[in-house]
C-alpha cells in the first residue's frame, strides 16, 4: 500500500481477522474514533482512521487479499465512502453511520445533536479531536448508489435531528445490498452515541458473517424453541 498513511492505527494483540479503514466526518480528527478503534481491534480487527479522505482510505485497503477489508464512514465520511463505492472501489464491504441527507447550507451540528454519551461529549470538547471546516460532499444520486456492488451495513439514530432517520433510510434504499440498523433514541454520531457498545457488537457480528463468505448467513441465531426436559 503506497498511499498516504492513516492518521491513527490500532492493531489487534494477536491474529488479524480483517482491516477497517474509517473516514472521519466533518471537522473530526482521529481521536474522535479512539474508543471505537480500540474496541474493534480488541476483537481482532485492524482499524485505521483517515481524516476526510475516502480515496486514500480505499487505496490503502487496495491489494489486501488475505483478510476481509471494509470501508467505514460517519457523517460526511459516509457520503464520501458511498461516493468511492459508486465509482468502483471494491472492498469486501462497507459500513456507514449518520449518513447525511442534505448538507447544503447546513451548519455544523452542535455537540448535543451529535451524541448523548458523556464520554464522547468530552472527546468532542477537546482541541485534539476537532479540525477546521473542510469541503464536504453530498451522498451520490440514487442512480449512482444503485451501482454499488458490495454489501453495506448502515447505522442511523432514530432521534437524529441532523439527518432524520426516515429521510436517510429512503436515501440508502437505493443501495442494492443494504442492511439498516436503527439505534433506538439515537442521535447523529451512531458509532459513538450512548449505544456504542451495542453498535460495536452489531458490527462484529456483521464482520464475522462477512468473513464466512456469505454476509447474509447468520453465525448465531435465536433457537426456534427450547427442547422439553
N, C-alpha and C positions, 0 to 999 in steps of 0.2 A: 504494500500500500504506500503510494508515493505522494499523496496529497497532504494538506496541512494537518497538523496534529490536533487532537481534541483538546479542549480547554481543561478537561478533567477526565480521569480514568480510574475506575475501580475494578479490580480483578478478583476472581474467586480464590479462596485459600487452597483449592485442590483442582480437580478436573474441570475444564471449561465446557459447559453444556450449550452455550450459544453466545453470540455477541450482539449487543444492543447499542445503537447509536441514537442518542437523544438530541433533538433540535429544540433549543430553548425558544420561548415565546418572546413577545415584545418587552423590551427593557430588562430582560433577565440575563444574569450571568450564571456560570456553572454552579456556584454554591447553592442556588435555589434547588438543585437536584441531588445534593449530597445525601440526604436521608434516603431518597429513592434509590440512588446508585449503590449505597452500602447494603441496603436490604436485598436488592436483586442479585448483587454479587455474592452475598452470603448463600444464595440458593444456586450458585454455580454459573451465573451469567456475567460476562464482562460487560461493563456499562461505560460508555464514553459520552461526553457532552460536547456538542458543538453549539456555539453561540450564533444563532440566526444564519446558519449556512447549511441548508439541506443538501446542496450539491456536494459540498465537501464531505458531509456525513455519508452520502450514498457512495461516493468514490472511495472513501475509507473502508467501506464494507466490501467493495467490489473485489472479486478474486478469492474470497474466503469460501472454501467448499467443504471443509471438514466438519463444520458445525453450522447450525442454522444462524442466519443473520437477519436482524429486524431493525427497521427504521421506526423511531418514535418521535412524535411531535406534540407539543402542547400549545394551545392558543394559536398565534400566528405561525409557530413552528409546525402545528398540524396542517395549516394551509400549505406551507412550503413542502412538507412531506407528501401531501396529496398531489402537489404540482409535479414533483420529480417522478412520482409513480406514474402519473398520467403521461409523462414524457418518455417512459420506457425503463426507468430504473427498476431493477428486478431483485430486490432482497427476497428472502423466503416469506416475509410477511411484514406488516406494519401495524403500529398502534397509534391512535390519535386521541387527544383529550382536549375538551373545551374548544372544539372546532369553531372558529368564528363564523358568524353568519354574514355580517357586513361591517367592515371597519372604516369605510369612507366617512371622514368627518367625526369619527367616534373618539372620544378622549380616552387616555389610558385608564383602565379600570382602577378604582380605588381598592386598596388592600382588603377592605371589608367586603367588597364584591367578589374578591378572588377566593377567599378562604375563611372558614370559621375555626380553623385549627390554631390554637395559641402559639404552638411551636413554629408553625410556618409563618404566622404573622410576625413573629420575632425575626425570622430569617429575612423576610421581605423588608424589614425595617433597617437592615444593615446596608452600609455603602457597598460592601463587597458583593452583594447579591444583585445589585442594580447597575444598569448602564444607561447612557443617554439614549434618547429615542432614535431608532433606526428605521429605514424604509421597510415597510411590511407589504405583504401581498394578500390578495383575496384568494379564497378557495376557487379552484378551477370550475369552469362551467360544467353542467351535468353531462354534456356530450364527452368532455374530456375525462371526467370521473368514470364514465362507463368504459373507458379504455384500460382502467387499472386491472392488472392481471394477477395480483397477489391477494391473499386473504387479509382483511383489515379488521382489527379489533378497535372499537371506539368506546370511550367513556365520556359521559356528559352528566352534569348535575341537573337534577330535576328543578332546582331552585335557582339556576343560573340566570341572572338578570343581564349579564354582559352578552350572552349568546343564548337566547331562550331555547329550551330543550326541544320543543315541537318543531321549531324552525330548523334547528341543527339536524334533527333526525330526518326531516324531509330532504334537506340538502345531501346528507350522507346516503340516502336511499338510492342514489344514482350509482354508487359503487357496487359492482356485481356481487362480490363476496364480502359482505359486511356483517359484523356481529356487534350490536349496540348494547352497551350496559349502562343503565341509569343508576347514578349514585343518589340514593334517596335523600331528599332535602339538601343535596349537594350544591356547592357553588362552582365558580368557574375553573379553579385550579384543581381539576378532578384527580390528578396524580398526587396532590399534596394537601387535600382537604381533610376534614375530620375522619372520613372513611378510608384514609390512605392505606391502612393495613389490609382492609378487605379488597381494595383495588389492586394492591401488590399481589395478594393471594390469587385473585382472578387472573392477573397477568401470568403468574407462574403456571397455573392450570392450563391456560391457553398455550403458553410456550411448550409445555410438556406434550400437549396434543400436536402442536406443530412439529416437534421432534419425532413424533411417532410416524409421521408421513401422511397422516390424514387429520387435519386440524378440526374436522367435524366429528371425529370418532372419540367418544369420551374415554378418559383414562380411569376416572372414578365416576360413580353414579349412584343415585338412590336405588336401593333394592326394591323390588316390586312388593315384597311382603316379608314378614319375619316368620320363619318356619315354626310350626307348632312344636311345643316341647314334647 
